[in-house]
Amino acid sequence: MTFEYWVTMKAKTVFSFLIIFISLGAMPRSAQAQTGSDGIVMIAEIFDGDTFPVKYMPYIDIVAERTFKSKTAKKRFRRLQYNVKKMYPYAKLAGELLKKYEVEVAGVDSDRQRKKYYKEIEKELKKEFDGEIRKMSTSQGKILIKLIDRETGDTSYEILQEFRGNMSAFFWQSFSKMFGQDLRSAYDPYGADREIESIVQLIEAGAI
């Protein structure tokens, strides 16, 4: 028996025991306690002629510690992270409400009933968001618009156009531009908004 063969066999044995240990350790105690001819039913895969039990483990995100070129860059990113964390729950809530509204509006036949329902939606949104929105900074408002686009797949302008009509959407778009915001702004996770996207992924992974 060569040294290389011995090392290979030892590695395969250790690997086998490791897989079995992880698989059994992740099972409920009731499953581990089963005995007799029934045994334990598991997924198995063949590796180099040997059959191994398989247990799929959840994905784990490994994120490198972020480095900054300067204190100013670090401060700017920390501020962005703070604003994204603050706006993220509102964007999630907006997405949930929009899905609910779309289903409910689909069941309304007449334009008159639809307009009446839109007013009810507007009241609900004001009750839910008005107080907090008034406290938001311009930067937070811009981030919220981007996150709503990310959450719903529609720009804020498209959502407004759907619920309030072309003229209303045009008016609020013009008004928002006076404050440096663009309701037509589409979310770009691989370009202009990649830093926001990286922060959102950390939030969703429970890392921050």
Protein Blocks (a to p, Z undefined) as FASTA:
>chain_A
ZZklmmmmmmmmmmmmmmmmmmmmmpcfklmmpgcjklpadddddeehiacddddddddd
dddddddfbfklmmmmmmmmmmmmmmmmmmmmmmmmmmmmmmmmmmpmbfmlmmmmmmmm
mmmmmmmmmmmmmmpcfklmmmmmmmmmmmnopafklmmmmmnojklmmmmmmmmmmnop
afklccdfklmmmmmmmmmmmmmnopZZ
